[in-house]
Amino acid sequence: MKAVFLSLPLSLSLLSGLPAFGAEDLAIVSRHSAVVFQWNHFGFSNPVARFEKIEGKLVLDDKDLTKSSVTVRLALDGLRTGVEALDEHLKTDEFLDAAKYPEVTFASTGIEKGPMGTLKISGNLSVHGVTRPVVLNGKINKISTDPVTKKTKAGFDAEAMLRRSDFGVGKYVPSVTDELFVRITVEAGA
């Protein structure tokens, strides 16, 4: 099964009235971020898995959000379902083939303003040796100065639906659904 990082769409309405930060490089804070995906298993259940090793950078341009960008790496050795045997099975060559393709990556290629104060982030997602364009939808939770560090922090949520077969991971389709529903929450800081 595949997991994807849903990028960081920003709610424009929340940005009005915020202090101007200019373009800044913000590192993703793994301990306060999560990439979770879900699928249907033979119609019986809807299990979830998450990536616990998230690395990446957000270049945030608050003056022109369309100039912002994001890059993310998800290490497959950080893939967790809560069932160790399933974790290992998903990393075999039947699914993600972690020995050959040890990470999932996303790099944005463009950001567009969307309806109702959202953004659509286009980018290239690489999973299982296959790179495909995806569009991520989301919103900004907060952009502000961290009260402890006095540096810029930003938080985002995003969602997407991906087809694992698009990335060469079609084992058991259609009995185990092709669609993966991905939810992301990310905190990034200077």
Backbone as a chain_set.jsonl record, in Angstrom:
{"seq": "MKAVFLSLPLSLSLLSGLPAFGAEDLAIVSRHSAVVFQWNHFGFSNPVARFEKIEGKLVLDDKDLTKSSVTVRLALDGLRTGVEALDEHLKTDEFLDAAKYPEVTFASTGIEKGPMGTLKISGNLSVHGVTRPVVLNGKINKISTDPVTKKTKAGFDAEAMLRRSDFGVGKYVPSVTDELFVRITVEAGA", "coords": {"N": [[0.838, -1.164, 0.0], [0.355, 2.313, -0.492], [1.572, 5.348, 0.777], [1.099, 8.801, 0.936], [2.322, 12.02, 0.914], [0.351, 14.623, 1.708], [0.28, 17.713, 0.575], [0.829, 21.108, 1.675], [-1.718, 23.008, 1.754], [-2.928, 26.327, 1.972], [-4.993, 28.365, 3.926], [-6.202, 31.246, 2.771], [-7.715, 33.229, 3.945], [-7.059, 33.143, 6.636], [-4.569, 34.202, 6.671], [-4.69, 36.921, 6.419], [-4.036, 39.876, 8.153], [-1.952, 38.82, 9.626], [1.415, 39.124, 10.851], [3.971, 40.273, 8.625], [6.237, 38.016, 7.35], [7.915, 37.458, 5.235], [9.722, 35.495, 2.757], [10.587, 32.417, 4.073], [12.606, 29.682, 5.175], [11.34, 26.819, 6.513], [11.64, 24.103, 8.67], [10.19, 20.867, 8.708], [8.642, 19.692, 11.584], [8.978, 16.742, 12.893], [8.0, 15.394, 15.21], [5.637, 16.668, 15.748], [4.034, 16.244, 13.615], [2.138, 14.361, 11.195], [1.553, 11.787, 8.837], [-0.982, 10.058, 7.592], [-2.581, 7.181, 6.309], [-5.37, 5.413, 4.827], [-7.233, 2.468, 4.003], [-9.59, 0.162, 2.478], [-10.179, -3.081, 3.61], [-10.919, -5.874, 2.086], [-13.606, -5.258, 2.334], [-14.277, -5.562, 4.972], [-13.0, -4.004, 6.981], [-11.413, -0.829, 7.78], [-8.43, -0.211, 7.871], [-5.631, 1.708, 9.21], [-2.525, 3.392, 8.589], [0.599, 4.928, 9.445], [3.202, 7.307, 8.825], [6.082, 7.636, 10.64], [8.508, 8.821, 10.439], [9.273, 11.724, 9.286], [10.577, 14.078, 7.151], [11.446, 17.295, 5.939], [11.006, 20.412, 4.117], [9.545, 23.59, 4.177], [9.175, 26.312, 2.169], [8.093, 29.291, 2.846], [6.341, 31.924, 1.563], [4.869, 34.581, 2.586], [3.953, 36.88, 1.405], [3.355, 36.332, -1.22], [1.781, 33.648, -1.734], [1.766, 31.827, -3.809], [4.358, 31.54, -4.503], [5.467, 29.962, -2.621], [6.808, 26.791, -1.453], [7.157, 23.201, -1.022], [8.946, 20.396, 0.188], [9.199, 16.933, 0.864], [10.206, 14.035, 2.696], [9.499, 10.692, 3.362], [10.412, 8.15, 5.303], [10.411, 4.686, 4.738], [11.087, 2.901, 6.716], [9.911, 3.963, 8.868], [7.233, 3.398, 8.727], [4.188, 2.552, 10.176], [1.627, 0.414, 11.342], [0.59, -0.514, 13.64], [0.576, -3.16, 13.863], [3.057, -5.318, 13.858], [3.729, -7.429, 12.058], [2.189, -6.789, 9.811], [3.305, -4.31, 9.172], [5.836, -5.131, 8.306], [5.068, -6.75, 6.135], [3.94, -4.878, 4.358], [6.229, -3.618, 3.58], [7.527, -5.382, 1.954], [8.44, -6.791, -1.318], [5.995, -7.331, -2.476], [4.417, -5.183, -2.013], [5.439, -2.192, -1.129], [8.195, -2.517, -1.423], [10.537, -1.812, 0.21], [13.264, -2.331, 0.487], [14.343, -1.807, -1.993], [13.232, 0.676, -2.645], [13.479, 2.908, -0.468], [12.131, 5.182, 0.499], [9.4, 7.567, 0.388], [8.694, 10.373, -1.553], [7.856, 13.85, -1.912], [7.6, 16.69, -3.94], [6.769, 19.963, -4.387], [5.426, 21.601, -7.284], [3.974, 23.743, -7.961], [1.67, 26.237, -6.757], [-1.672, 27.077, -6.39], [-4.267, 29.46, -5.882], [-7.227, 28.452, -4.403], [-10.822, 27.752, -4.262], [-12.834, 29.373, -1.75], [-10.814, 30.272, 0.042], [-8.701, 28.415, 0.062], [-5.787, 26.539, -0.965], [-4.415, 24.844, -3.793], [-1.996, 22.483, -4.071], [0.251, 21.528, -6.346], [2.336, 18.818, -7.307], [5.136, 16.514, -7.514], [4.925, 13.19, -6.744], [6.746, 10.537, -5.499], [6.746, 7.118, -5.333], [7.582, 3.794, -4.721], [9.379, 3.71, -6.831], [8.082, 5.039, -8.87], [7.122, 8.073, -10.276], [4.653, 10.475, -10.101], [2.381, 13.101, -11.032], [0.547, 14.888, -8.545], [-2.221, 16.442, -6.865], [-2.722, 18.325, -4.023], [-4.949, 19.13, -1.393], [-5.739, 21.542, 1.064], [-5.468, 23.316, 4.219], [-4.382, 26.156, 6.108], [-3.426, 26.015, 9.472], [-2.209, 27.702, 11.351], [-0.052, 30.502, 11.271], [2.584, 31.962, 12.825], [4.541, 33.591, 15.404], [6.528, 31.536, 17.36], [5.925, 31.187, 20.784], [7.905, 30.351, 22.54], [10.423, 29.934, 21.182], [10.563, 32.238, 19.707], [10.634, 32.318, 16.983], [9.507, 31.897, 13.552], [6.649, 29.851, 13.079], [4.62, 27.418, 11.478], [1.552, 25.788, 10.758], [-0.257, 23.141, 9.206], [-3.008, 21.4, 7.649], [-3.951, 18.712, 5.502], [-5.491, 16.851, 2.812], [-5.938, 14.008, 0.653], [-6.751, 11.801, -2.076], [-5.438, 8.878, -3.303], [-4.476, 6.524, -5.84], [-3.198, 3.422, -5.388], [-2.383, 1.641, -7.343], [-1.555, 3.303, -9.384], [1.033, 3.744, -8.791], [2.284, 1.371, -9.151], [1.639, -0.513, -7.22], [-0.402, -2.684, -6.901], [-1.347, -4.99, -5.665], [-3.807, -7.313, -4.755], [-5.944, -5.694, -5.582], [-9.226, -5.611, -6.84], [-10.133, -6.33, -4.325], [-8.845, -5.54, -1.936], [-9.018, -2.23, -1.497], [-8.114, 0.029, -4.123], [-7.932, 2.72, -3.708], [-6.407, 5.063, -1.606], [-6.852, 6.919, 1.238], [-5.563, 9.847, 2.324], [-4.377, 11.701, 5.036], [-2.96, 14.591, 6.421], [-1.093, 16.262, 8.861], [0.891, 18.959, 9.646], [3.593, 20.535, 11.236], [5.804, 23.188, 11.018], [8.928, 24.857, 11.451], [11.162, 27.675, 11.924]], "CA": [[0.0, 0.0, 0.0], [1.122, 3.531, -0.621], [1.215, 6.521, 1.546], [1.552, 9.989, 0.261], [2.262, 13.199, 1.731], [-0.509, 15.636, 1.185], [1.046, 18.906, 0.801], [0.388, 22.096, 2.621], [-2.538, 24.068, 1.214], [-3.018, 27.374, 2.971], [-6.222, 29.147, 3.921], [-5.83, 32.641, 2.566], [-8.426, 34.115, 4.862], [-6.364, 33.147, 7.918], [-3.315, 34.918, 6.558], [-4.884, 38.358, 6.508], [-3.84, 40.375, 9.494], [-0.769, 38.256, 10.252], [2.611, 39.913, 10.581], [4.699, 39.873, 7.422], [7.463, 37.294, 7.647], [8.741, 37.299, 4.055], [9.996, 34.089, 2.445], [11.417, 31.77, 5.089], [12.742, 28.23, 5.155], [10.854, 26.207, 7.751], [11.835, 22.654, 8.699], [9.067, 20.113, 9.249], [8.889, 19.167, 12.926], [8.436, 15.384, 12.811], [7.278, 14.98, 16.413], [4.336, 17.322, 15.776], [3.467, 16.063, 12.282], [1.719, 12.994, 10.909], [1.004, 11.429, 7.537], [-1.77, 8.863, 7.876], [-3.384, 6.752, 5.171], [-6.375, 4.419, 5.152], [-7.748, 1.692, 2.888], [-10.607, -0.817, 2.855], [-9.631, -4.441, 3.567], [-11.899, -6.887, 1.695], [-14.938, -4.829, 2.747], [-14.5, -5.811, 6.392], [-12.478, -2.98, 7.89], [-10.716, 0.306, 7.176], [-7.217, -0.014, 8.661], [-4.83, 2.903, 8.985], [-1.077, 3.322, 8.8], [1.179, 6.268, 9.511], [4.647, 7.461, 8.705], [6.605, 8.257, 11.847], [9.755, 9.521, 10.112], [8.921, 12.747, 8.308], [11.57, 15.145, 7.007], [11.13, 18.148, 4.811], [11.182, 21.855, 4.223], [8.542, 24.471, 3.602], [9.609, 27.679, 1.9], [6.843, 30.029, 2.982], [6.367, 33.32, 1.152], [3.563, 35.08, 3.004], [3.54, 37.994, 0.536], [2.81, 35.721, -2.431], [1.75, 32.221, -1.398], [2.023, 31.006, -4.99], [5.81, 31.36, -4.585], [5.874, 29.028, -1.569], [7.051, 25.427, -1.935], [7.35, 22.197, 0.022], [9.558, 19.108, -0.155], [9.007, 16.01, 1.985], [10.702, 12.654, 2.602], [8.906, 9.768, 4.329], [11.208, 6.918, 5.325], [9.564, 3.51, 4.904], [11.358, 2.209, 7.981], [9.051, 4.596, 9.86], [5.841, 3.043, 8.452], [3.62, 1.799, 11.292], [0.196, 0.13, 11.335], [0.216, -1.028, 14.956], [0.734, -4.614, 13.791], [4.417, -5.453, 13.318], [3.744, -8.323, 10.898], [1.65, -6.041, 8.672], [4.336, -3.323, 8.819], [6.866, -5.824, 7.518], [4.47, -7.209, 4.88], [3.801, -3.731, 3.469], [7.566, -3.215, 3.127], [8.059, -6.403, 1.048], [8.304, -6.493, -2.749], [4.584, -7.445, -2.869], [3.81, -3.866, -1.884], [6.286, -1.014, -1.302], [9.576, -2.917, -1.722], [11.368, -0.851, 0.928], [14.688, -2.604, 0.275], [14.726, -1.164, -3.252], [12.721, 2.046, -2.64], [13.363, 3.123, 0.987], [11.389, 6.366, 0.925], [8.387, 8.232, -0.421], [9.029, 11.798, -1.595], [6.958, 14.791, -2.574], [8.176, 18.013, -4.2], [5.762, 20.791, -5.043], [5.785, 22.234, -8.555], [3.185, 24.959, -8.104], [0.586, 26.46, -5.808], [-2.728, 27.935, -6.922], [-5.329, 29.824, -4.956], [-8.433, 27.685, -4.659], [-12.062, 28.353, -3.778], [-13.099, 29.496, -0.314], [-9.625, 30.504, 0.839], [-7.774, 27.288, 0.111], [-4.811, 26.425, -2.048], [-4.145, 23.524, -4.356], [-0.557, 22.356, -4.266], [0.626, 20.508, -7.328], [3.697, 18.36, -7.094], [5.515, 15.179, -7.964], [4.993, 12.197, -5.681], [7.509, 9.343, -5.901], [6.485, 5.955, -4.494], [7.85, 2.511, -5.366], [10.113, 3.954, -8.066], [7.213, 5.688, -9.857], [6.837, 9.473, -9.96], [3.439, 10.944, -10.774], [1.87, 14.374, -10.509], [-0.623, 14.837, -7.671], [-2.678, 17.732, -6.359], [-3.101, 18.214, -2.629], [-5.869, 20.166, -0.918], [-5.588, 21.693, 2.499], [-5.683, 24.616, 4.837], [-3.393, 26.529, 7.108], [-3.949, 26.08, 10.834], [-1.699, 28.904, 11.993], [1.3, 30.994, 11.013], [2.8, 32.91, 13.896], [5.82, 33.487, 16.084], [6.493, 30.589, 18.467], [6.123, 31.942, 22.015], [9.104, 29.889, 23.235], [11.644, 30.16, 20.402], [10.46, 33.561, 19.071], [10.853, 32.129, 15.544], [8.299, 31.598, 12.793], [6.108, 28.497, 13.034], [3.436, 27.295, 10.635], [0.891, 24.488, 10.852], [-1.164, 22.895, 8.087], [-3.657, 20.106, 7.455], [-4.235, 18.456, 4.086], [-6.088, 15.552, 2.482], [-5.916, 13.61, -0.756], [-7.072, 10.42, -2.391], [-4.503, 8.354, -4.3], [-4.663, 5.129, -6.249], [-1.902, 2.758, -5.222], [-2.0, 1.013, -8.609], [-0.862, 4.319, -10.19], [2.442, 3.687, -8.41], [2.77, -0.004, -9.31], [1.378, -1.294, -6.012], [-1.786, -3.077, -7.11], [-1.626, -6.309, -5.08], [-5.137, -7.58, -4.202], [-6.995, -4.813, -6.098], [-10.023, -4.639, -6.109], [-10.598, -6.815, -3.017], [-8.331, -4.492, -1.051], [-9.256, -1.088, -2.37], [-7.033, 0.737, -4.791], [-7.9, 4.082, -3.185], [-5.854, 5.354, -0.29], [-7.244, 8.239, 1.712], [-4.403, 10.358, 3.038], [-4.557, 12.897, 5.858], [-1.666, 15.099, 6.878], [-0.988, 17.449, 9.698], [2.313, 19.301, 9.645], [4.096, 21.737, 11.899], [7.136, 23.532, 10.514], [9.459, 26.02, 12.138], [12.475, 28.211, 11.538]], "C": [[0.89, 1.237, 0.0], [0.661, 4.568, 0.354], [1.772, 7.717, 0.823], [1.458, 11.146, 1.201], [1.393, 14.203, 1.035], [0.135, 16.941, 1.536], [0.282, 19.917, 1.599], [-0.42, 23.196, 1.955], [-2.823, 25.086, 2.321], [-4.323, 28.137, 2.842], [-5.872, 30.625, 3.862], [-6.513, 33.562, 3.566], [-7.733, 34.181, 6.213], [-5.076, 33.945, 7.873], [-3.491, 36.428, 6.671], [-4.729, 38.79, 7.962], [-2.648, 39.775, 10.218], [0.433, 39.147, 9.971], [3.332, 39.393, 9.352], [6.019, 39.228, 7.808], [8.416, 37.282, 6.463], [8.963, 35.822, 3.808], [10.964, 33.541, 3.483], [11.467, 30.277, 4.844], [12.326, 27.701, 6.517], [11.041, 24.704, 7.653], [10.597, 21.987, 9.291], [9.49, 19.509, 10.581], [8.209, 17.803, 13.022], [7.583, 15.01, 14.021], [5.899, 15.62, 16.536], [3.632, 17.216, 14.426], [3.071, 14.603, 12.092], [1.217, 12.896, 9.477], [0.338, 10.078, 7.74], [-2.54, 8.491, 6.614], [-4.257, 5.571, 5.564], [-6.855, 3.742, 3.878], [-8.836, 0.772, 3.4], [-10.056, -2.211, 2.611], [-10.752, -5.453, 3.348], [-13.318, -6.546, 2.133], [-15.204, -4.969, 4.231], [-14.089, -4.665, 7.306], [-11.76, -1.897, 7.092], [-9.47, 0.626, 7.998], [-6.503, 1.284, 8.305], [-3.359, 2.593, 9.219], [-0.569, 4.753, 8.837], [2.678, 6.198, 9.312], [5.131, 8.206, 9.934], [7.928, 8.967, 11.62], [9.472, 10.454, 8.947], [10.019, 13.798, 8.315], [11.152, 16.017, 5.842], [11.295, 19.606, 5.13], [10.021, 22.549, 3.529], [9.206, 25.82, 3.396], [8.321, 28.485, 1.83], [7.06, 31.489, 2.606], [4.991, 33.897, 1.466], [3.072, 36.255, 2.166], [2.914, 37.488, -0.765], [2.867, 34.21, -2.246], [2.023, 31.317, -2.597], [3.519, 30.786, -5.221], [6.342, 30.451, -3.474], [6.1, 27.648, -2.177], [7.249, 24.496, -0.746], [8.04, 20.971, -0.575], [9.479, 18.232, 1.087], [9.614, 14.652, 1.65], [10.055, 11.846, 3.722], [9.684, 8.459, 4.253], [10.292, 5.724, 5.586], [9.893, 2.733, 6.171], [10.596, 2.863, 9.138], [7.572, 4.33, 9.626], [5.312, 2.153, 9.568], [2.108, 1.648, 11.131], [-0.313, -0.235, 12.724], [0.301, -2.533, 15.01], [2.079, -4.865, 13.101], [4.477, -6.34, 12.077], [3.215, -7.608, 9.639], [2.643, -4.965, 8.224], [5.362, -3.972, 7.897], [6.325, -6.283, 6.17], [4.348, -6.047, 3.883], [5.14, -3.269, 2.902], [8.196, -4.235, 2.172], [7.855, -6.0, -0.406], [6.886, -6.732, -3.264], [3.89, -6.08, -2.833], [4.846, -2.771, -2.16], [7.739, -1.302, -1.64], [10.585, -1.922, -1.122], [12.857, -1.089, 0.75], [15.191, -1.879, -0.979], [14.35, 0.325, -3.273], [12.469, 2.46, -1.186], [12.578, 4.346, 1.433], [10.357, 6.791, -0.104], [8.764, 9.707, -0.405], [7.941, 12.593, -2.302], [7.701, 16.099, -2.743], [7.138, 18.831, -4.957], [6.324, 21.398, -6.323], [5.0, 23.52, -8.781], [2.087, 25.019, -7.069], [-0.39, 27.433, -6.45], [-3.716, 28.257, -5.823], [-6.583, 29.064, -5.358], [-9.663, 28.39, -4.126], [-12.095, 28.41, -2.256], [-11.82, 29.546, 0.525], [-8.655, 29.353, 0.965], [-6.761, 27.4, -1.017], [-4.789, 24.996, -2.541], [-2.651, 23.491, -4.633], [-0.306, 21.196, -5.214], [2.054, 20.083, -7.042], [3.913, 16.976, -7.64], [5.696, 14.274, -6.75], [5.724, 10.98, -6.226], [7.304, 8.25, -4.867], [6.84, 4.721, -5.312], [8.532, 2.693, -6.72], [9.313, 4.623, -9.167], [6.944, 7.109, -9.383], [5.648, 9.917, -10.797], [3.031, 12.294, -10.202], [0.642, 14.138, -9.631], [-0.983, 16.267, -7.279], [-3.198, 17.507, -4.95], [-3.962, 19.402, -2.225], [-5.701, 20.317, 0.59], [-5.894, 23.08, 2.996], [-4.562, 24.891, 5.826], [-4.087, 26.547, 8.471], [-3.506, 27.372, 11.506], [-0.311, 29.225, 11.47], [1.522, 32.099, 12.037], [4.226, 32.797, 14.406], [5.661, 32.53, 17.258], [6.776, 31.347, 19.764], [7.387, 31.543, 22.781], [10.37, 30.275, 22.477], [11.71, 31.557, 19.784], [10.768, 33.504, 17.576], [9.535, 31.765, 14.877], [7.945, 30.124, 12.879], [4.874, 28.524, 12.149], [2.863, 25.898, 10.786], [-0.175, 24.351, 9.795], [-1.825, 21.53, 8.212], [-3.935, 19.952, 5.964], [-4.836, 17.062, 3.935], [-5.932, 15.289, 0.999], [-6.392, 12.171, -0.875], [-6.122, 10.003, -3.509], [-4.878, 6.933, -4.659], [-3.295, 4.455, -6.196], [-1.438, 2.094, -6.515], [-1.299, 1.999, -9.543], [0.64, 4.302, -9.937], [2.99, 2.262, -8.452], [2.579, -0.883, -8.095], [-0.087, -1.719, -6.05], [-2.165, -4.424, -6.515], [-3.005, -6.31, -4.411], [-6.224, -6.584, -4.635], [-7.914, -5.677, -6.951], [-10.477, -5.113, -4.721], [-10.117, -5.922, -1.884], [-8.323, -3.244, -1.919], [-7.978, -0.472, -2.916], [-6.84, 2.12, -4.172], [-7.308, 4.127, -1.783], [-6.272, 6.771, 0.066], [-6.147, 8.718, 2.65], [-4.775, 11.637, 3.775], [-3.208, 13.288, 6.419], [-1.886, 16.25, 7.832], [0.493, 17.719, 9.868], [2.548, 20.571, 10.447], [5.498, 21.967, 11.38], [7.612, 24.794, 11.202], [10.839, 26.416, 11.667], [13.545, 27.705, 12.496]], "O": [[2.038, 1.193, 0.443], [-0.516, 4.64, 0.705], [2.812, 7.634, 0.17], [0.642, 11.215, 2.121], [1.664, 14.593, -0.101], [0.483, 17.203, 2.687], [-0.785, 19.626, 2.139], [0.144, 24.236, 1.617], [-2.942, 24.713, 3.488], [-4.708, 28.514, 1.736], [-5.308, 31.178, 4.807], [-5.937, 34.566, 3.984], [-7.819, 35.21, 6.883], [-4.543, 34.326, 8.915], [-2.538, 37.14, 6.987], [-5.234, 38.139, 8.877], [-2.355, 40.188, 11.34], [0.463, 39.848, 8.959], [3.303, 38.194, 9.073], [6.827, 39.831, 8.514], [9.619, 37.113, 6.656], [8.459, 34.982, 4.553], [12.019, 34.12, 3.738], [10.502, 29.678, 4.368], [12.887, 28.085, 7.544], [10.643, 24.093, 6.661], [10.023, 22.482, 10.261], [10.553, 18.898, 10.694], [6.995, 17.726, 13.21], [6.543, 14.37, 13.863], [5.078, 15.172, 17.336], [2.736, 18.007, 14.126], [3.61, 13.717, 12.755], [0.548, 13.798, 8.972], [1.001, 9.08, 8.023], [-3.084, 9.358, 5.93], [-3.946, 4.828, 6.494], [-6.885, 4.353, 2.81], [-8.998, 0.61, 4.61], [-9.527, -2.496, 1.537], [-11.445, -5.842, 4.288], [-14.149, -7.441, 2.288], [-16.254, -4.538, 4.709], [-14.762, -4.391, 8.299], [-11.533, -2.034, 5.89], [-9.447, 1.611, 8.736], [-6.735, 1.876, 7.251], [-3.003, 1.663, 9.944], [-1.214, 5.67, 8.329], [3.326, 5.188, 9.587], [4.64, 9.294, 10.235], [8.422, 9.649, 12.518], [9.436, 10.042, 7.788], [10.354, 14.345, 9.365], [10.571, 15.533, 4.871], [11.666, 19.992, 6.238], [9.581, 22.151, 2.451], [9.74, 26.405, 4.338], [7.556, 28.374, 0.872], [7.846, 32.199, 3.232], [4.052, 33.719, 0.691], [1.889, 36.591, 2.215], [2.044, 38.145, -1.338], [3.872, 33.572, -2.56], [2.457, 30.176, -2.433], [3.908, 29.948, -6.035], [7.546, 30.202, -3.402], [5.64, 27.368, -3.284], [7.476, 24.938, 0.38], [7.749, 20.566, -1.7], [9.662, 18.703, 2.209], [9.557, 14.179, 0.515], [10.061, 12.258, 4.882], [9.617, 7.747, 3.251], [9.499, 5.734, 6.527], [9.053, 1.975, 6.657], [10.635, 2.367, 10.263], [6.73, 4.967, 10.258], [5.906, 1.12, 9.877], [1.401, 2.609, 10.828], [-1.522, -0.261, 12.954], [0.122, -3.13, 16.072], [2.213, -4.646, 11.897], [5.208, -6.029, 11.137], [3.737, -7.805, 8.542], [2.804, -4.734, 7.025], [5.708, -3.43, 6.848], [7.033, -6.217, 5.165], [4.625, -6.219, 2.696], [5.183, -2.606, 1.866], [9.277, -3.99, 1.635], [7.191, -5.006, -0.7], [6.594, -6.364, -4.402], [2.902, -5.856, -3.533], [5.103, -2.457, -3.322], [8.448, -0.408, -2.101], [11.365, -1.288, -1.834], [13.644, -0.148, 0.85], [16.324, -1.4, -1.017], [15.069, 1.139, -3.852], [11.334, 2.367, -0.72], [12.374, 4.535, 2.632], [10.424, 6.435, -1.281], [9.119, 10.24, 0.646], [7.217, 12.085, -3.158], [8.356, 16.573, -1.815], [6.685, 18.439, -6.033], [7.519, 21.671, -6.434], [5.317, 24.297, -9.682], [1.628, 23.994, -6.566], [0.002, 28.471, -6.983], [-3.974, 27.437, -4.942], [-6.951, 29.043, -6.532], [-9.569, 29.497, -3.596], [-11.466, 27.603, -1.571], [-11.75, 28.937, 1.592], [-7.856, 29.325, 1.9], [-6.875, 28.248, -1.901], [-5.102, 24.06, -1.806], [-2.112, 24.349, -5.332], [-0.614, 20.042, -4.914], [2.877, 20.88, -6.592], [2.995, 16.343, -8.162], [6.5, 14.547, -5.858], [5.372, 10.454, -7.281], [7.633, 8.412, -3.692], [6.442, 4.611, -6.472], [8.292, 1.921, -7.649], [9.805, 4.766, -10.286], [6.583, 7.326, -8.227], [5.628, 9.764, -12.018], [3.298, 12.595, -9.038], [-0.198, 13.291, -9.938], [-0.156, 17.177, -7.354], [-4.011, 16.614, -4.71], [-3.733, 20.53, -2.659], [-5.539, 19.328, 1.305], [-6.491, 23.903, 2.302], [-3.891, 23.979, 6.309], [-5.207, 27.043, 8.597], [-4.303, 28.057, 12.147], [0.505, 28.329, 11.254], [0.749, 33.054, 12.111], [5.018, 32.003, 13.899], [4.75, 32.698, 18.07], [7.764, 32.077, 19.843], [7.886, 32.324, 23.59], [11.283, 30.87, 23.048], [12.783, 32.011, 19.384], [11.12, 34.516, 16.971], [8.573, 31.376, 15.539], [8.811, 29.256, 12.769], [4.169, 29.531, 12.079], [3.61, 24.931, 10.928], [-0.909, 25.295, 9.507], [-1.263, 20.613, 8.813], [-4.129, 20.938, 5.253], [-4.704, 16.212, 4.815], [-5.81, 16.212, 0.193], [-6.429, 11.426, 0.105], [-6.012, 10.681, -4.53], [-5.517, 6.227, -3.879], [-2.357, 4.871, -6.876], [-0.236, 1.991, -6.762], [-0.528, 1.582, -10.407], [1.424, 4.78, -10.757], [4.033, 1.974, -7.863], [3.271, -1.889, -7.941], [-0.914, -1.178, -5.317], [-3.228, -4.951, -6.842], [-3.324, -5.431, -3.611], [-7.33, -6.629, -4.096], [-7.394, -6.45, -7.756], [-11.145, -4.361, -4.012], [-10.883, -5.584, -0.981], [-7.681, -3.22, -2.969], [-6.93, -0.456, -2.27], [-5.721, 2.631, -4.118], [-7.663, 3.34, -0.905], [-6.071, 7.705, -0.711], [-5.843, 8.067, 3.65], [-5.401, 12.536, 3.214], [-2.418, 12.442, 6.837], [-2.756, 17.098, 7.629], [1.263, 16.816, 10.196], [1.801, 21.544, 10.345], [6.296, 21.032, 11.311], [6.823, 25.69, 11.503], [11.582, 25.618, 11.095], [14.719, 28.041, 12.344]]}, "num_chains": 1, "name": "protein.A"}
